[in-house]
């Protein structure tokens, strides 16, 4: 398990056991890992050594989460419920909390969709970014290629940073994505312009005097010292780039975010398919595979989002398809 998910509290064996079960069933559990990390810190910081999860313990934890939104609280109570049920099956009698009532007013976040002009501005800004001071551990060298890859393929940042040299199939025009959110490998197609960018990046990266940088098992994206970097490093560069482009960034999951490059890729792909004469709803299975979703329901929201931004696309959709794929209910999150 990754170092950041090295649980240390009395609940650690049960957290790890539940996560292994989910992994064996190919069920994505990244968000659950982060929530468990919060639970783990709560237990250690409060010196709780009792393995029996009581109503009082969960109430004490809830008092520390006053700034969480209703959707986040619901997800965390769901994690408590899963964990306590698992512990009960292991013979540890625990209180299983009741899930809070889902809010009917919380519609969840609305993705920020960059315009084509903004995408070009982002690429130009990161291309022209220079270091104020020379740092051997800078990750800037990878950012122009990384940002383009996120937009071109719709990859999640965690998926992009997990790519290894052996996963590249540049001659065939695709990349194998092995570490995905839902645990299923997929192929990410790359266009000719993205292929040229990757070839240029590899040329300059491989010329650096770094041992093993071009080995098949080495990671594709690295810092100037040859070591990998985490998503927060890319996010920091992205925020600086948005500032250079005068694109508003609020933070805390609101406003334009790095992950919105993925949402933008989906909407722009739908627009391109529509411009080529394909019904937006008929293109759903294609977009579903492209985005790595497990169901069409997770992809359908992009059709609604795109047609809201570009009403002329609605005229190109067959009305019967809109009936087959009903309107997304309020509060639905395609990433959840």
N, C-alpha and C positions, 0 to 999 in steps of 0.2 A: 504494500500500500504506500502511496506517496507520503513523503516526509511530513507534509502539512496536515495529513490526516492520521497522525500518530496519536491516538487517543490514550489518555493516561488516567482517567478516573476509574472508579469502581464499575462503571457501566461499559468500559472498553471492550471486554470479551463479548458482550451481547451486541454492541454496535457492530463490531467486526463480523460476528456470526450472521447477523441479518444482512449485512452488505454482501457477504459471500454468497448467501442464498440468492440474492437479487442478481449478482453477477453470473451465477450458474444458470439462471433463467433468462439471461440476456436482457435484463431490465435495467435501463439507465438509472443511475443513483448518484450522480454528481451533486445535485442540489441537496439530497439527503445527507451526503457526506459533510457538506458545509454546515447544515443544521445540526448534525450530530456533534460537530466541532464546537458549536456554541453550547450545546448541552454539556459537553465534556468539560469545558472551561467553567461553566456555572457550578458543576459538581465539585471541581477541585478548588475553585476560589471560595466556596462556602464550606469546604472541609466536610462534605457529605460522604460518609463511608458506608452507609446502609444501602444494600442492593435492592431493597424493597422500595419501589417508587410509590410514594403516597400522594394523596390529593394535596396535602400541605406542601410537598416539594414542588409540585407543578404550579401551585398558586404562588409560591415564592419566586419561581422562575418567571411567571407571568408578570410580576411586579417590576421586573427588570426590562420588560419589552414594551414600555409605554409609547415609544416612538415608532413602533412597527405599524404598517398599514394593515387593514383588515385581511387582505389577501395573503399577506406574509404571515400573519398570526394563524390563519387557517392552515397554511402549509406546515407550520411548525407544530400545531396541535395534531395534524395528521401524522407527523413524524413521531411525536410522543405516543400516539395510538398504535402505530406499527411496532415501535420498540417495546412497549409494555405488553402487547399481545404476544410478541415473540418471546419475551421473558416469561410470561405465564405458561407458554408451551414448554419452556425449559424447567418448569417447576418453581419459578420465582413468582410468588403471588404479588402482583402489582395492580395499582389502580389504573384502569383504562379511561382516560379522559374523554368526555363527550366532545365531538367536533363542534366548534362554534357555528352559528348560523351564517351562511354566506351572505355577504352584503348584496343587496339589489341595486345599490346606487354606485358602487365601485365598478367602473367599467374597465379598470386596468389601464396600463399605459398605452398610449398611442404611438406607434413607431414613427420616427422622423424619417421621411423619405427625401433623400438628397436629389436635387435636380441634376440634369446632365451637366449643366454649367458648374454647379457646385462640386461635382465629382472631379471635373477637370481642374478646378481651382485647388482642390485638396491634393491632387497628384503634383501639380506645379509647385505648390507650397512645400511639400515634403521633399521634392527634388532639389529645391533651392535652399533647404535648411542646412546650416553649417554649425559645427560645434564652436562654442565660445572658447572653451578650453579643450585641450587634447586629453581624452580619457581612454585608456586601453580597454575598459570594460563597457564602452558605449555600444548600444544596440542600433544606433541610427543607420548603420550601413545596410541593415535588412529592411528598414521601413518602407522605402519606395516600392520594393517588390512585394512586401507583405500586404500593404494597403491595396495594391492593385489585385493581388490574388484574392483577398477577401471580397472585393467587389466583383471580380470576374467570375468567381466560382460560387459565391454565396456561402463560403465556409464559415464555421464558427472559429473564433480566435484559438480556442483550445485544439481544434482539429488541425488548423494550419501550423501551429507550433509543434505538433507531434509528427509532422511529415519528416521522413528520413530520405536520404539520397536514393535508396533502393526503391522507394515508392514512386519515384518519377518515371514516367513513360512518355518522354517528350516526343519521340519519334511517332508513337501511336496517338499522341494528343490527349493524354489523360494522366491523372494522379490517383494512386490508390490511397484512400483515407481509411486508416485502420482503427484509430481511437476516436470513435464517434459517440455522440450523446446517448443513442439508443443501443449501443453495443454491436451494431451490425456494420461490417465493412461495406464501403461503396466506392464507386468510381466518380471522380470529379473531372469532367471534360474541360480542356483548356483550348482557347482560341489561338490563332496564329500570333496575334500581338502579345498575348500573355506568354506564349511559348518563347518569343523573342526576348521578353523581359527576363524570364527565368534563365535563359541561356547566358544573357549578359551578366546577371547576378552571379551565376555559377563560375563564369570566367574570372571575374574579379575576386570572388571569395576564394577560389582555389589557388590564386596566385599569392595569397597571404601566407607567410611562413608559419603555418600552424600544422602541427602533426595530426594526421588522421582526418583532416577536415573533409576530404573527398571520399573517405571510406563509405561503402554501401550502408553500413549501419549508423553512420553519423547523422545528426539532425541537419535538416536543410537550412534553417534559420539560426544563426549564431551571432554572438557579439564579436567585437574586434579582437578579443582575447581567445576566441574559439569556443567559449562556453555558451550554453543555451541561456535564454532569458525567458522570463515569465510574462504572462498577459498584461500585468500592471505596467510593465515597461513600455509595451506597445501602446497601452491606453494613455500613458502620460505624453508620449509623442503625438498621439492623435489629438489630444486636447490642445496642445501647443499649435498643431496644424490648423485646427478649427479657429483658433484665435487669430492666426495670420490671415485666414480667409474671411474674417468677420462673420462667422457662423456661430450663433448663440449656443452655448453649452451650459445647462443648468446644473447637471450632476445629480447624484442620488437616483439614478435610473430614469431621470427626466431629461427632456431636450435631446439634442443630437448626441448620439453615442457611437462608439466604435462598432457595436453590434448592429447599428442601423445600416451599416454597409451591406449586411446580409439581407435585411428587409428591402433595401433599395435594389439589390441585385435581383430579388424575386419580382418586384414590381416592374423594373425595367425589362426583365426577361418576358413578362407577360405582355408588355407594350410592344416589344419586338415581334413576338409571335402573332399578336393581333395585326400589326402592320403588314405581316407576311400573309394575312388572310386566314389565320387560324382562329376559330372561336375560342375566347378566353377560357370557357369552361371545358372545352374539348382538350385544351392544353394542360388541364390540371394534373393528369397522371404523369406528364413529362416534367412539370415543375415539381411535383411531389418527389420524384426520383432525384431530380437535380438538387433539391434542398435537403434530402436525406430524411424526410418525414416518414413515419410508419403508417400514416393513413391520410386519405384525401381530406378528411375533416380538418387536419392541421394545416393544410395548404389552402383551403377554400377562402380563408380570411384575406389572403392576398388579392384574390379577385375582387372582393368587396372593397378593399382598401384602394386598389388601383382604379376601379371604376368611379369611386368617390372623388379621386384626384383628377381623373381624366374622364369626364362624363361621356365623351364621344365613344369610348370603348364599349359602353353599355349597348349602344346601337348595333354593335357588331356581334353581340352575344345572342344566341338563339334563346327565346324566352323559355322553352321547355327545359333547357339546361339549368336555368336559374331556379326552376321548380324542383329539379332533381337534387340540386345542392341548395338546401334552404338557407335562409339568412342566419348568420352567426348570432347566437344569443348574447345578450349583454353580460359583461363580466367574463366572457370566454377569453382564455389566453392560449394562443397556439403554441407557445413555448412551454406551457405547463403540462 
